[in-house]
Amino acid sequence: MTKPQIGENAGKVWQALEKIGSMPFIELKDQTSLSEQEY
């Protein structure tokens, strides 16, 4: 089996991070930390 190129791996990882970053639970997490800072 040939090893996948680094560029292809980086692209897949980046796409995964974009999907994770666009998920609502990340925003809820940020809102929770912000509200904690306010108190």
TORPA-4810 file (N, C-alpha, C, O; in nm, 3 decimals):
<nodes>
NODE_1_0.085_-0.120_0.000_0.000_0.000_0.000_0.088_0.125_0.000_0.188_0.131_0.072_M
NODE_2_0.051_0.221_-0.080_0.128_0.346_-0.085_0.077_0.441_0.022_-0.043_0.452_0.046_T
NODE_3_0.170_0.510_0.086_0.129_0.605_0.189_0.062_0.726_0.124_0.109_0.774_0.021_K
NODE_4_-0.045_0.776_0.182_-0.110_0.897_0.128_-0.020_1.018_0.141_0.059_1.028_0.235_P
NODE_5_-0.033_1.110_0.049_0.052_1.229_0.053_0.015_1.318_0.172_-0.099_1.318_0.218_Q
NODE_6_0.114_1.391_0.220_0.091_1.477_0.337_-0.016_1.582_0.304_-0.101_1.614_0.388_I
NODE_7_-0.011_1.635_0.183_-0.109_1.738_0.144_-0.251_1.684_0.151_-0.342_1.754_0.196_G
NODE_8_-0.271_1.559_0.108_-0.405_1.502_0.111_-0.450_1.484_0.255_-0.566_1.511_0.288_E
NODE_9_-0.361_1.438_0.341_-0.396_1.420_0.483_-0.431_1.554_0.545_-0.531_1.565_0.617_N
NODE_10_-0.351_1.655_0.518_-0.376_1.788_0.576_-0.512_1.839_0.530_-0.586_1.899_0.608_A
NODE_11_-0.546_1.815_0.403_-0.675_1.861_0.351_-0.789_1.793_0.424_-0.888_1.858_0.459_G
NODE_12_-0.777_1.663_0.447_-0.884_1.589_0.516_-0.896_1.639_0.659_-1.007_1.658_0.709_K
NODE_13_-0.783_1.659_0.725_-0.786_1.707_0.864_-0.851_1.844_0.869_-0.931_1.873_0.958_V
NODE_14_-0.815_1.932_0.772_-0.870_2.068_0.770_-1.021_2.064_0.752_-1.094_2.137_0.819_W
NODE_15_-1.069_1.976_0.660_-1.213_1.964_0.637_-1.281_1.917_0.766_-1.388_1.965_0.801_Q
NODE_16_-1.219_1.821_0.836_-1.276_1.771_0.960_-1.284_1.883_1.064_-1.383_1.895_1.135_A
NODE_17_-1.178_1.963_1.072_-1.177_2.073_1.169_-1.285_2.174_1.134_-1.351_2.229_1.223_L
NODE_18_-1.304_2.200_1.003_-1.408_2.295_0.964_-1.546_2.243_1.005_-1.630_2.319_1.053_E
NODE_19_-1.568_2.112_0.985_-1.697_2.054_1.024_-1.716_2.066_1.175_-1.824_2.103_1.221_K
NODE_20_-1.611_2.036_1.251_-1.621_2.044_1.397_-1.644_2.189_1.440_-1.725_2.216_1.529_I
NODE_21_-1.573_2.282_1.375_-1.586_2.423_1.411_-1.724_2.479_1.382_-1.768_2.573_1.447_G
NODE_22_-1.794_2.422_1.285_-1.926_2.473_1.249_-2.037_2.407_1.330_-2.154_2.441_1.313_S
NODE_23_-2.002_2.314_1.416_-2.105_2.245_1.495_-2.154_2.335_1.608_-2.076_2.412_1.664_M
NODE_24_-2.284_2.327_1.640_-2.342_2.418_1.740_-2.283_2.402_1.879_-2.273_2.499_1.953_P
NODE_25_-2.244_2.278_1.916_-2.199_2.258_2.054_-2.072_2.338_2.083_-2.045_2.371_2.199_F
NODE_26_-1.995_2.370_1.980_-1.877_2.455_2.000_-1.922_2.596_2.039_-1.865_2.658_2.128_I
NODE_27_-2.027_2.645_1.971_-2.077_2.779_2.001_-2.135_2.783_2.143_-2.114_2.879_2.217_E
NODE_28_-2.208_2.677_2.179_-2.263_2.672_2.315_-2.151_2.672_2.417_-2.161_2.736_2.522_L
NODE_29_-2.044_2.600_2.386_-1.930_2.594_2.478_-1.872_2.734_2.496_-1.840_2.775_2.608_K
NODE_30_-1.858_2.809_2.385_-1.803_2.944_2.392_-1.895_3.035_2.473_-1.849_3.114_2.555_D
NODE_31_-2.026_3.023_2.450_-2.121_3.107_2.523_-2.113_3.078_2.672_-2.123_3.170_2.754_Q
NODE_32_-2.097_2.951_2.708_-2.089_2.914_2.849_-1.966_2.979_2.912_-1.974_3.034_3.022_T
NODE_33_-1.852_2.971_2.843_-1.730_3.027_2.900_-1.741_3.179_2.909_-1.689_3.240_3.003_S
NODE_34_-1.809_3.242_2.811_-1.824_3.387_2.814_-1.914_3.428_2.931_-1.885_3.524_3.002_L
NODE_35_-2.023_3.354_2.952_-2.115_3.388_3.061_-2.045_3.368_3.196_-2.070_3.442_3.291_S
NODE_36_-1.959_3.269_3.203_-1.885_3.246_3.329_-1.792_3.364_3.356_-1.774_3.404_3.472_E
NODE_37_-1.732_3.420_3.251_-1.642_3.533_3.269_-1.720_3.656_3.317_-1.668_3.736_3.395_Q
NODE_38_-1.845_3.670_3.271_-1.925_3.787_3.311_-1.954_3.784_3.460_-1.949_3.887_3.527_E
NODE_39_-1.984_3.665_3.513_-2.010_3.656_3.656_-1.881_3.662_3.728_-1.878_3.656_3.851_Y
</nodes>
